[in-house]
Each structure stands twice: as C-alpha cells, then as structure tokens.
Amino acid sequence: MLFKLVIVLFILFILYSLGSGLYYLVRDKSRSTRVVKALTWRIGLSLLLFILLFVAYALGWIQPHSL
C-alpha cells in the first residue's frame, strides 16, 4: 500500500510540474528559463518513476496482473 502511495505522489508531482510549465509558458512574457526548468523537473521525475517501477518489479514489490 505504501508503494502505491509513492507512485501516486510521483504522478501528482509530475502533473504539477507539467501544469506549472504551462502556466509559465502562457503568463511569463520575459526571457526567463522557468518553463525549461519546470519541464526538466517533469522529465526527471518521469524517468525516476520509470526506474523505480522497474526496480520494484525486479525486487517483487509489485506483481503484474491480467485484465
């Protein structure tokens, strides 16, 4: 159950970063790098979540199921 909570938190942080990148893209008219930083955080968090899922599967913390 704790691992599922961690996954949900990662997804929420990824969505927050994506939303803040969109906000900075629309509202920030200067030449700041806030959009790039927000999207870089999103990519980093997505990769970290992907690696975490692979490690959790390899360690047996999560099991695939058929639908």
C-alpha positions in Angstrom: 0.0 0.0 0.0 2.9 2.4 0.8 4.4 1.8 -2.6 1.1 2.7 -4.3 1.1 5.9 -2.4 4.6 6.7 -3.5 3.6 6.1 -7.2 0.5 8.4 -6.8 2.7 11.1 -5.2 5.2 10.9 -8.1 2.3 11.2 -10.6 0.9 14.2 -8.8 4.3 15.9 -8.7 4.7 15.2 -12.4 1.3 16.7 -13.2 2.1 19.8 -11.0 5.4 20.3 -12.9 3.6 20.0 -16.2 0.9 22.5 -15.1 3.5 25.0 -13.8 5.4 24.7 -17.1 2.2 25.5 -19.0 1.4 28.4 -16.6 4.9 29.9 -17.1 4.6 29.4 -20.9 1.4 31.3 -21.1 2.0 34.0 -18.4 5.7 34.7 -18.5 6.5 37.1 -21.3 10.1 37.6 -20.4 13.1 35.5 -21.4 13.3 33.6 -18.1 14.1 29.9 -18.0 11.2 28.9 -15.7 9.4 26.9 -18.4 12.6 24.9 -19.2 13.2 24.2 -15.5 9.6 23.0 -14.9 9.7 20.7 -17.9 13.2 19.4 -16.9 11.8 18.5 -13.5 8.9 16.7 -15.2 11.2 14.7 -17.4 13.5 13.8 -14.4 10.6 12.8 -12.2 9.1 10.7 -15.0 12.4 8.9 -15.6 12.8 8.3 -11.8 9.3 6.8 -11.6 10.0 4.6 -14.6 13.3 3.3 -13.0 11.5 2.9 -9.6 8.8 0.7 -11.2 11.4 -1.5 -12.9 13.3 -1.9 -9.6 10.1 -2.6 -7.7 9.2 -5.3 -10.2 12.6 -6.9 -10.1 12.5 -7.0 -6.3 9.0 -8.4 -6.3 7.3 -5.5 -4.6 4.8 -5.2 -7.4 3.2 -8.0 -9.5 1.6 -7.7 -12.9 -1.9 -9.0 -13.2 -4.1 -9.9 -16.1 -7.2 -8.0 -17.0 
